[in-house]
Amino acid sequence: MFFTIAGCGEQKLSDSELMIASRSITVDVGRAMVLPPPGSLPVTGVTQRSYDNAVSQVISLTTRGRTPGENAIHAAFFTVTDLPDRLGVEGNLLREPGIDDFSIAQEMEERLPGIAMAPAAVFVQNKYGPFSYAFGRGVGGEACLYAWQRIASGDSLFMPRSGVISVRIRVCDPVATEAALLRLAYSYSINASLRRTGWSPIGDAPSPAPELGKAGAPIYPVPQASAPDAFEQAPAARPRPVRAPRSERRVQEAPEPIPDKPLEGYPTVPPPPAP
C-alpha cells in the first residue's frame, strides 16, 4: 500500500515542467507600447515577445465586420545593437521590418489576405515624422487601411545608433471612412521607451517658437479642419411671413341693379325713334 501511494505522488506535475512552445506572453493593456487615439478603437489585448535586440508587441484592437484578420497595431522597439541581415529571426535577434514595396506587399497579403490594397500617392506626416499607408475594400465593401512607419532620429559619426521604432497599423471597419481610419495613423501615441544609453528614436522635443511669450507677437487659435469655426456664426434665418390661408371660393359681389327711374338733377334723354 505504501508503494502504491508513492508511485501516484511521483506523477504529479509542477509548473516548472510545463514548456510553452511560443515565447510570446500576454501583458496588461496598460503596458501597450503604442496606444490608439482617444475615442477610437479600444485595446482588447497585448501580446509581447522579447529578443536580445528588440521588444515586439501585437496590440489587438476591437474588430468588427466580415473581413478576415484582426485589427491590430504591430510595434517593435529596437536597441542600438546591430541588426541581422537575413530575413526573420537569427537566434534570438529580430530583424527590422522593411519599408520597401516588396516587404509591405508581403505584410499586407498576410494581414489582409485577398484584399486589393492601393498605396496612397500623397505625402503624409504625423507628429513622429513621415509615414505611408494603403487603402482598400474588404468583404462587403468595408473600409480597410494598412499604415507603416519607421521612427529613427538619425545617426552620425560621433553618435551610435539611436534605436528604431517600427509601427504597423492594420484596421478594417464596415462603417468607417478612409479619413476616419487614417486618424489612427495620425494620432497614435508612443507609450513606452527602452532604458538603454543612447536610445532615443523620437529625439528631443522641438524648442518653442522664439516669439512665444514676447510682446508684439499675437498668437491666435487655429480651428481644426474637421470642426466648425467657433468665431464664425451663421446668419440668423429670417422668419418666413405667415400667409393667410386661401379660401377655396371667393365671394362675388352682386352687381348693382339698373335704375328704372330717371335720376334727379340729370336731363332726360329721349329714346331713339322707332324704325
C-alpha positions as CSV (number, residue, x, y, z in Angstrom):
1,M,0.0,0.0,0.0
2,F,2.9,2.3,0.8
3,F,4.4,1.8,-2.7
4,T,1.2,2.5,-4.4
5,I,0.8,5.9,-2.8
6,A,4.4,6.8,-3.6
7,G,4.0,5.8,-7.2
8,C,1.0,8.1,-7.6
9,G,2.8,11.0,-6.0
10,E,5.6,10.8,-8.5
11,Q,3.2,11.5,-11.3
12,K,2.2,15.0,-10.0
13,L,3.4,17.8,-12.4
14,S,5.0,21.0,-11.3
15,D,4.8,24.4,-13.0
16,S,8.4,24.3,-14.0
17,E,7.9,21.2,-16.1
18,L,5.4,23.0,-18.4
19,M,7.2,24.0,-21.6
20,I,5.4,26.7,-23.7
21,A,6.0,26.5,-27.5
22,S,5.7,30.2,-28.0
23,R,7.9,32.9,-26.4
24,S,5.1,35.4,-26.5
25,I,3.3,36.3,-23.3
26,T,0.2,38.3,-22.6
27,V,0.6,41.5,-20.7
28,D,-1.8,44.0,-19.3
29,V,-3.3,46.5,-21.8
30,G,-1.8,49.3,-19.8
31,R,1.7,48.1,-20.9
32,A,1.0,48.6,-24.6
33,M,4.0,50.3,-26.2
34,V,1.7,52.1,-28.7
35,L,-1.8,53.4,-28.0
36,P,-4.6,54.4,-30.5
37,P,-6.0,57.9,-30.1
38,P,-8.8,58.5,-27.5
39,G,-12.2,57.8,-28.8
40,S,-11.1,55.3,-31.5
41,L,-10.9,51.5,-31.4
42,P,-10.2,50.3,-27.8
43,V,-7.4,47.9,-27.0
44,T,-8.6,44.4,-26.2
45,G,-5.3,42.6,-25.6
46,V,-1.5,42.9,-25.8
47,T,0.9,40.0,-26.8
48,Q,4.6,40.7,-26.2
49,R,7.8,38.9,-27.1
50,S,11.3,39.8,-26.1
51,Y,14.5,39.4,-28.1
52,D,18.2,40.2,-27.5
53,N,17.9,43.3,-29.6
54,A,14.2,44.2,-29.5
55,V,10.8,44.0,-27.9
56,S,7.8,43.5,-30.1
57,Q,4.0,43.7,-29.3
58,V,0.8,42.9,-31.1
59,I,-1.7,45.3,-29.7
60,S,-5.2,43.9,-30.5
61,L,-8.0,46.4,-31.2
62,T,-11.7,45.9,-31.4
63,T,-12.6,44.0,-34.6
64,R,-16.0,44.1,-36.3
65,G,-17.1,43.2,-39.8
66,R,-16.6,40.2,-42.0
67,T,-13.1,40.8,-43.4
68,P,-10.7,38.0,-42.3
69,G,-8.0,39.1,-39.9
70,E,-7.7,41.2,-36.7
71,N,-7.5,44.9,-36.2
72,A,-4.1,45.5,-34.5
73,I,-1.1,47.7,-34.1
74,H,2.2,45.8,-34.6
75,A,5.0,47.6,-32.8
76,A,8.7,46.8,-32.2
77,F,11.4,48.7,-30.3
78,F,14.9,48.0,-31.5
79,T,18.1,48.8,-29.4
80,V,21.3,50.2,-30.7
81,T,22.6,46.7,-31.4
82,D,23.4,45.8,-35.0
83,L,20.5,44.0,-36.7
84,P,20.9,40.7,-38.5
85,D,21.0,41.0,-42.3
86,R,18.9,37.9,-43.1
87,L,15.1,37.6,-43.0
88,G,13.3,36.5,-39.9
89,V,14.9,35.8,-36.6
90,E,18.5,34.8,-36.3
91,G,18.9,33.1,-32.9
92,N,17.1,35.5,-30.6
93,L,17.6,38.6,-32.7
94,L,14.7,40.3,-34.5
95,R,15.3,41.8,-38.0
96,E,13.9,45.2,-38.5
97,P,10.8,45.1,-40.9
98,G,11.5,46.6,-44.3
99,I,9.6,49.5,-45.8
100,D,10.2,48.7,-49.4
101,D,7.4,47.8,-51.7
102,F,8.0,44.1,-51.7
103,S,8.2,43.8,-47.9
104,I,5.0,45.9,-47.4
105,A,3.1,43.8,-50.0
106,Q,4.1,40.6,-48.2
107,E,2.8,42.1,-44.9
108,M,-0.5,43.2,-46.4
109,E,-1.0,39.8,-48.0
110,E,-0.5,38.1,-44.6
111,R,-2.6,40.5,-42.6
112,L,-5.2,41.4,-45.2
113,P,-5.5,38.2,-47.3
114,G,-7.2,38.6,-50.7
115,I,-7.8,42.3,-50.4
116,A,-6.6,44.7,-53.2
117,M,-4.8,47.5,-51.3
118,A,-3.8,50.6,-53.2
119,P,-0.8,52.5,-51.7
120,A,-1.5,56.3,-51.4
121,A,0.5,58.5,-53.7
122,V,0.3,61.5,-51.3
123,F,2.9,62.6,-48.7
124,V,1.6,62.3,-45.1
125,Q,3.2,63.0,-41.8
126,N,2.3,62.8,-38.1
127,K,4.0,64.1,-35.0
128,Y,6.7,61.4,-35.3
129,G,7.5,62.0,-38.9
130,P,6.5,60.7,-42.4
131,F,4.5,57.6,-42.8
132,S,2.8,55.7,-45.6
133,Y,-0.5,53.9,-46.0
134,A,-2.6,51.8,-48.3
135,F,-6.4,51.7,-48.6
136,G,-8.8,49.1,-49.9
137,R,-12.2,47.5,-49.6
138,G,-12.8,44.3,-47.7
139,V,-15.7,41.9,-47.6
140,G,-19.0,43.7,-48.1
141,G,-17.2,46.9,-49.2
142,E,-15.9,47.8,-45.7
143,A,-13.0,50.2,-45.5
144,C,-9.6,48.7,-44.8
145,L,-6.3,50.6,-44.0
146,Y,-2.7,49.5,-43.6
147,A,-0.2,52.1,-42.4
148,W,3.5,51.7,-41.8
149,Q,6.2,53.9,-40.2
150,R,9.8,53.8,-39.2
151,I,10.9,56.2,-36.5
152,A,14.6,57.0,-36.0
153,S,16.3,60.2,-35.1
154,G,19.3,59.5,-37.3
155,D,22.9,58.6,-36.8
156,S,26.2,60.4,-37.0
157,L,29.9,59.7,-37.0
158,F,30.2,60.6,-33.3
159,M,26.9,59.2,-32.0
160,P,25.9,55.5,-32.1
161,R,22.6,54.2,-33.4
162,S,19.8,55.8,-31.5
163,G,17.5,52.9,-31.9
164,V,14.4,52.3,-34.1
165,I,10.7,52.1,-33.6
166,S,8.7,50.1,-36.2
167,V,4.9,50.6,-36.3
168,R,2.3,48.8,-38.5
169,I,-1.5,49.5,-38.2
170,R,-4.0,47.1,-39.7
171,V,-7.7,48.1,-39.4
172,C,-10.9,47.3,-41.2
173,D,-14.4,48.7,-40.3
174,P,-17.8,48.3,-42.0
175,V,-19.0,51.8,-41.2
176,A,-15.8,53.9,-41.1
177,T,-14.4,56.1,-43.9
178,E,-10.9,56.4,-45.2
179,A,-10.4,59.6,-43.3
180,A,-11.7,58.1,-40.0
181,L,-9.3,55.2,-40.3
182,L,-6.4,57.4,-41.2
183,R,-6.9,59.3,-37.9
184,L,-5.4,56.2,-36.2
185,A,-2.1,56.7,-38.1
186,Y,-2.1,60.5,-37.5
187,S,-2.9,60.5,-33.8
188,Y,-1.5,57.3,-32.2
189,S,0.9,57.7,-29.2
190,I,4.2,56.1,-28.2
191,N,3.6,54.9,-24.7
192,A,6.9,53.4,-23.7
193,S,10.7,53.6,-24.1
194,L,13.8,51.4,-23.5
195,R,16.1,52.1,-20.6
196,R,19.2,52.0,-22.7
197,T,22.0,54.5,-23.1
198,G,21.6,56.5,-26.3
199,W,18.2,55.0,-27.1
200,S,16.1,57.9,-28.4
201,P,14.5,57.2,-31.8
202,I,12.0,60.0,-31.4
203,G,14.6,62.6,-30.4
204,D,14.3,65.6,-28.2
205,A,11.1,67.7,-28.3
206,P,11.4,70.8,-30.6
207,S,12.1,74.1,-29.0
208,P,9.2,76.5,-28.6
209,A,8.8,79.3,-31.1
210,P,11.1,82.3,-30.4
211,E,8.2,84.7,-30.3
212,L,6.4,82.8,-27.6
213,G,5.8,84.9,-24.6
214,K,7.0,88.2,-26.1
215,A,5.1,91.4,-26.7
216,G,4.1,92.4,-30.2
217,A,3.7,88.8,-31.4
218,P,0.0,87.8,-31.0
219,I,-0.9,84.2,-31.4
220,Y,-4.4,83.2,-32.5
221,P,-6.1,79.9,-32.1
222,V,-6.2,77.8,-35.3
223,P,-9.5,76.0,-35.7
224,Q,-9.4,72.3,-36.7
225,A,-10.4,71.5,-40.2
226,S,-12.9,68.9,-39.0
227,A,-14.6,71.2,-36.5
228,P,-16.7,74.3,-37.3
229,D,-15.1,77.7,-36.7
230,A,-16.2,78.9,-33.3
231,F,-15.7,82.5,-34.4
232,E,-17.9,82.3,-37.4
233,Q,-21.6,82.4,-36.7
234,A,-24.1,81.5,-39.3
235,P,-26.5,84.4,-40.1
236,A,-29.8,84.0,-38.4
237,A,-32.5,82.8,-40.6
238,R,-35.3,85.3,-41.2
239,P,-38.7,84.1,-40.2
240,R,-40.9,83.4,-43.2
241,P,-44.0,85.5,-43.4
242,V,-47.2,83.8,-42.5
243,R,-49.6,83.7,-45.4
244,A,-53.3,83.8,-44.8
245,P,-55.0,80.6,-45.9
246,R,-56.6,80.9,-49.3
247,S,-60.4,80.4,-49.4
248,E,-61.4,77.8,-51.9
249,R,-64.3,80.1,-53.2
250,R,-64.2,83.8,-53.5
251,V,-67.5,85.6,-52.7
252,Q,-68.5,87.5,-55.7
253,E,-70.3,90.8,-55.0
254,A,-73.8,91.1,-56.7
255,P,-73.9,93.8,-59.4
256,E,-75.8,96.9,-58.6
257,P,-79.4,96.9,-60.2
258,I,-80.0,99.1,-63.2
259,P,-82.3,102.0,-62.1
260,D,-85.8,102.1,-63.8
261,K,-86.4,105.8,-62.9
262,P,-84.6,108.9,-64.1
263,L,-82.1,110.2,-61.7
264,E,-82.7,113.6,-60.1
265,G,-80.6,116.5,-61.4
266,Y,-79.8,114.9,-64.8
267,P,-81.5,115.7,-68.2
268,T,-83.8,113.1,-69.6
269,V,-82.5,111.6,-72.9
270,P,-85.3,110.7,-75.3
271,P,-85.2,107.1,-76.7
272,P,-84.2,106.7,-80.3
273,P,-87.1,106.9,-82.9
274,A,-88.8,103.8,-83.8
275,P,-87.9,102.4,-87.2
